[in-house]
Amino acid sequence: MSKISLNYGDFIQSEEGATATEYAVMLALIIIVCIIAIAIMGNKVNNTFQNMADLMPDN
């Protein structure tokens, strides 16, 4: 077996591997929530600015 495979196996079997996986899952969930929040807020902010622009007189 190659040295890379052995090191990867040791990493997966150790608790550090489990902790790293937990952090990766948490980070992925945070990123997903941020993307959803930006998508929702982006539409609302765009609508607000559009309404303000519509109220301004054309010169």
Backbone as CSV, one residue per row, in Angstrom:
resi,resn,N_x,N_y,N_z,CA_x,CA_y,CA_z,C_x,C_y,C_z
1,MET,0.844,-1.178,0.000,0.000,0.000,0.000,0.887,1.239,0.000
2,SER,0.427,2.258,-0.638,1.258,3.456,-0.722,1.212,4.231,0.588
3,LYS,2.193,5.095,0.736,2.289,5.895,1.955,1.095,6.839,2.087
4,ILE,0.610,7.359,0.959,-0.547,8.263,0.991,-1.775,7.513,1.506
5,SER,-1.982,6.284,1.051,-3.128,5.498,1.499,-3.051,5.225,2.991
6,LEU,-1.870,4.914,3.486,-1.709,4.655,4.912,-1.989,5.906,5.729
7,ASN,-1.474,7.040,5.292,-1.717,8.280,6.024,-3.196,8.638,6.005
8,TYR,-3.861,8.441,4.887,-5.289,8.735,4.779,-6.085,7.818,5.709
9,GLY,-5.719,6.552,5.759,-6.396,5.600,6.641,-6.225,5.965,8.098
10,ASP,-5.029,6.367,8.484,-4.793,6.803,9.859,-5.624,8.036,10.183
11,PHE,-5.737,8.949,9.236,-6.510,10.175,9.449,-7.988,9.847,9.645
12,ILE,-8.519,8.949,8.826,-9.935,8.588,8.909,-10.232,7.870,10.220
13,GLN,-9.326,7.029,10.686,-9.567,6.257,11.893,-9.372,7.074,13.162
14,SER,-8.653,8.151,13.095,-8.417,8.948,14.294,-9.620,9.830,14.582
15,GLU,-9.696,10.334,15.799,-10.784,11.236,16.175,-10.653,12.575,15.460
16,GLU,-9.455,12.938,15.082,-9.262,14.194,14.363,-9.989,14.156,13.024
17,GLY,-10.031,13.000,12.412,-10.753,12.857,11.153,-12.244,13.062,11.344
18,ALA,-12.777,12.513,12.435,-14.203,12.698,12.729,-14.498,14.157,13.036
19,THR,-13.628,14.799,13.789,-13.822,16.209,14.118,-13.757,17.062,12.862
20,ALA,-12.820,16.781,11.992,-12.705,17.535,10.743,-13.959,17.351,9.896
21,THR,-14.492,16.148,9.877,-15.717,15.883,9.124,-16.895,16.648,9.715
22,GLU,-16.985,16.678,11.043,-18.066,17.426,11.697,-17.975,18.909,11.363
23,TYR,-16.776,19.454,11.397,-16.602,20.863,11.053,-16.945,21.118,9.585
24,ALA,-16.609,20.194,8.717,-16.931,20.356,7.296,-18.441,20.354,7.079
25,VAL,-19.154,19.485,7.785,-20.616,19.443,7.670,-21.221,20.732,8.213
26,MET,-20.728,21.199,9.375,-21.225,22.458,9.937,-20.984,23.618,8.991
27,LEU,-19.800,23.679,8.415,-19.464,24.753,7.482,-20.368,24.705,6.253
28,ALA,-20.625,23.517,5.748,-21.506,23.376,4.586,-22.916,23.870,4.913
29,LEU,-23.417,23.530,6.096,-24.755,23.986,6.489,-24.805,25.501,6.650
30,ILE,-23.774,26.085,7.232,-23.716,27.540,7.390,-23.704,28.217,6.026
31,ILE,-22.930,27.680,5.102,-22.859,28.253,3.753,-24.218,28.168,3.063
32,ILE,-24.899,27.044,3.207,-26.221,26.885,2.589,-27.204,27.897,3.163
33,VAL,-27.203,28.068,4.485,-28.101,29.040,5.122,-27.778,30.451,4.645
34,CYS,-26.501,30.784,4.534,-26.110,32.117,4.056,-26.579,32.352,2.621
35,ILE,-26.434,31.375,1.767,-26.863,31.517,0.376,-28.374,31.729,0.303
36,ILE,-29.125,30.969,1.084,-30.584,31.128,1.093,-30.968,32.505,1.617
37,ALA,-30.321,32.956,2.696,-30.630,34.274,3.264,-30.310,35.387,2.275
38,ILE,-29.191,35.280,1.595,-28.816,36.304,0.607,-29.813,36.314,-0.546
39,ALA,-30.247,35.147,-0.979,-31.221,35.079,-2.074,-32.541,35.725,-1.671
40,ILE,-33.004,35.444,-0.464,-34.268,36.019,0.006,-34.130,37.519,0.212
41,MET,-33.086,37.934,0.910,-32.895,39.357,1.194,-32.573,40.136,-0.073
42,GLY,-31.896,39.520,-1.000,-31.541,40.198,-2.243,-32.767,40.656,-3.004
43,ASN,-33.769,39.800,-3.078,-35.007,40.166,-3.769,-35.729,41.298,-3.049
44,LYS,-35.758,41.245,-1.718,-36.447,42.291,-0.956,-35.730,43.630,-1.094
45,VAL,-34.412,43.608,-1.027,-33.643,44.850,-1.169,-33.819,45.419,-2.572
46,ASN,-33.784,44.565,-3.570,-33.982,45.008,-4.951,-35.358,45.650,-5.120
47,ASN,-36.378,45.026,-4.557,-37.728,45.586,-4.651,-37.817,46.937,-3.950
48,THR,-37.176,47.083,-2.801,-37.194,48.352,-2.074,-36.544,49.452,-2.894
49,PHE,-35.381,49.187,-3.456,-34.701,50.194,-4.272,-35.504,50.522,-5.535
50,GLN,-36.141,49.523,-6.111,-36.956,49.767,-7.297,-38.152,50.649,-6.958
51,ASN,-38.787,50.402,-5.814,-39.913,51.236,-5.380,-39.465,52.673,-5.137
52,MET,-38.299,52.844,-4.528,-37.776,54.192,-4.293,-37.477,54.886,-5.621
53,ALA,-36.921,54.161,-6.565,-36.606,54.741,-7.874,-37.884,55.122,-8.618
54,ASP,-38.921,54.323,-8.461,-40.196,54.630,-9.125,-40.843,55.894,-8.557
55,LEU,-40.591,56.190,-7.285,-41.174,57.379,-6.653,-40.457,58.669,-7.043
56,MET,-39.237,58.557,-7.533,-38.471,59.752,-7.903,-38.972,60.308,-9.232
57,PRO,-39.040,61.634,-9.318,-39.502,62.226,-10.580,-38.446,62.079,-11.679
58,ASP,-38.908,61.918,-12.901,-37.996,61.844,-14.049,-37.616,63.256,-14.466
59,ASN,-36.347,63.505,-14.660,-35.868,64.828,-15.105,-35.215,64.720,-16.442
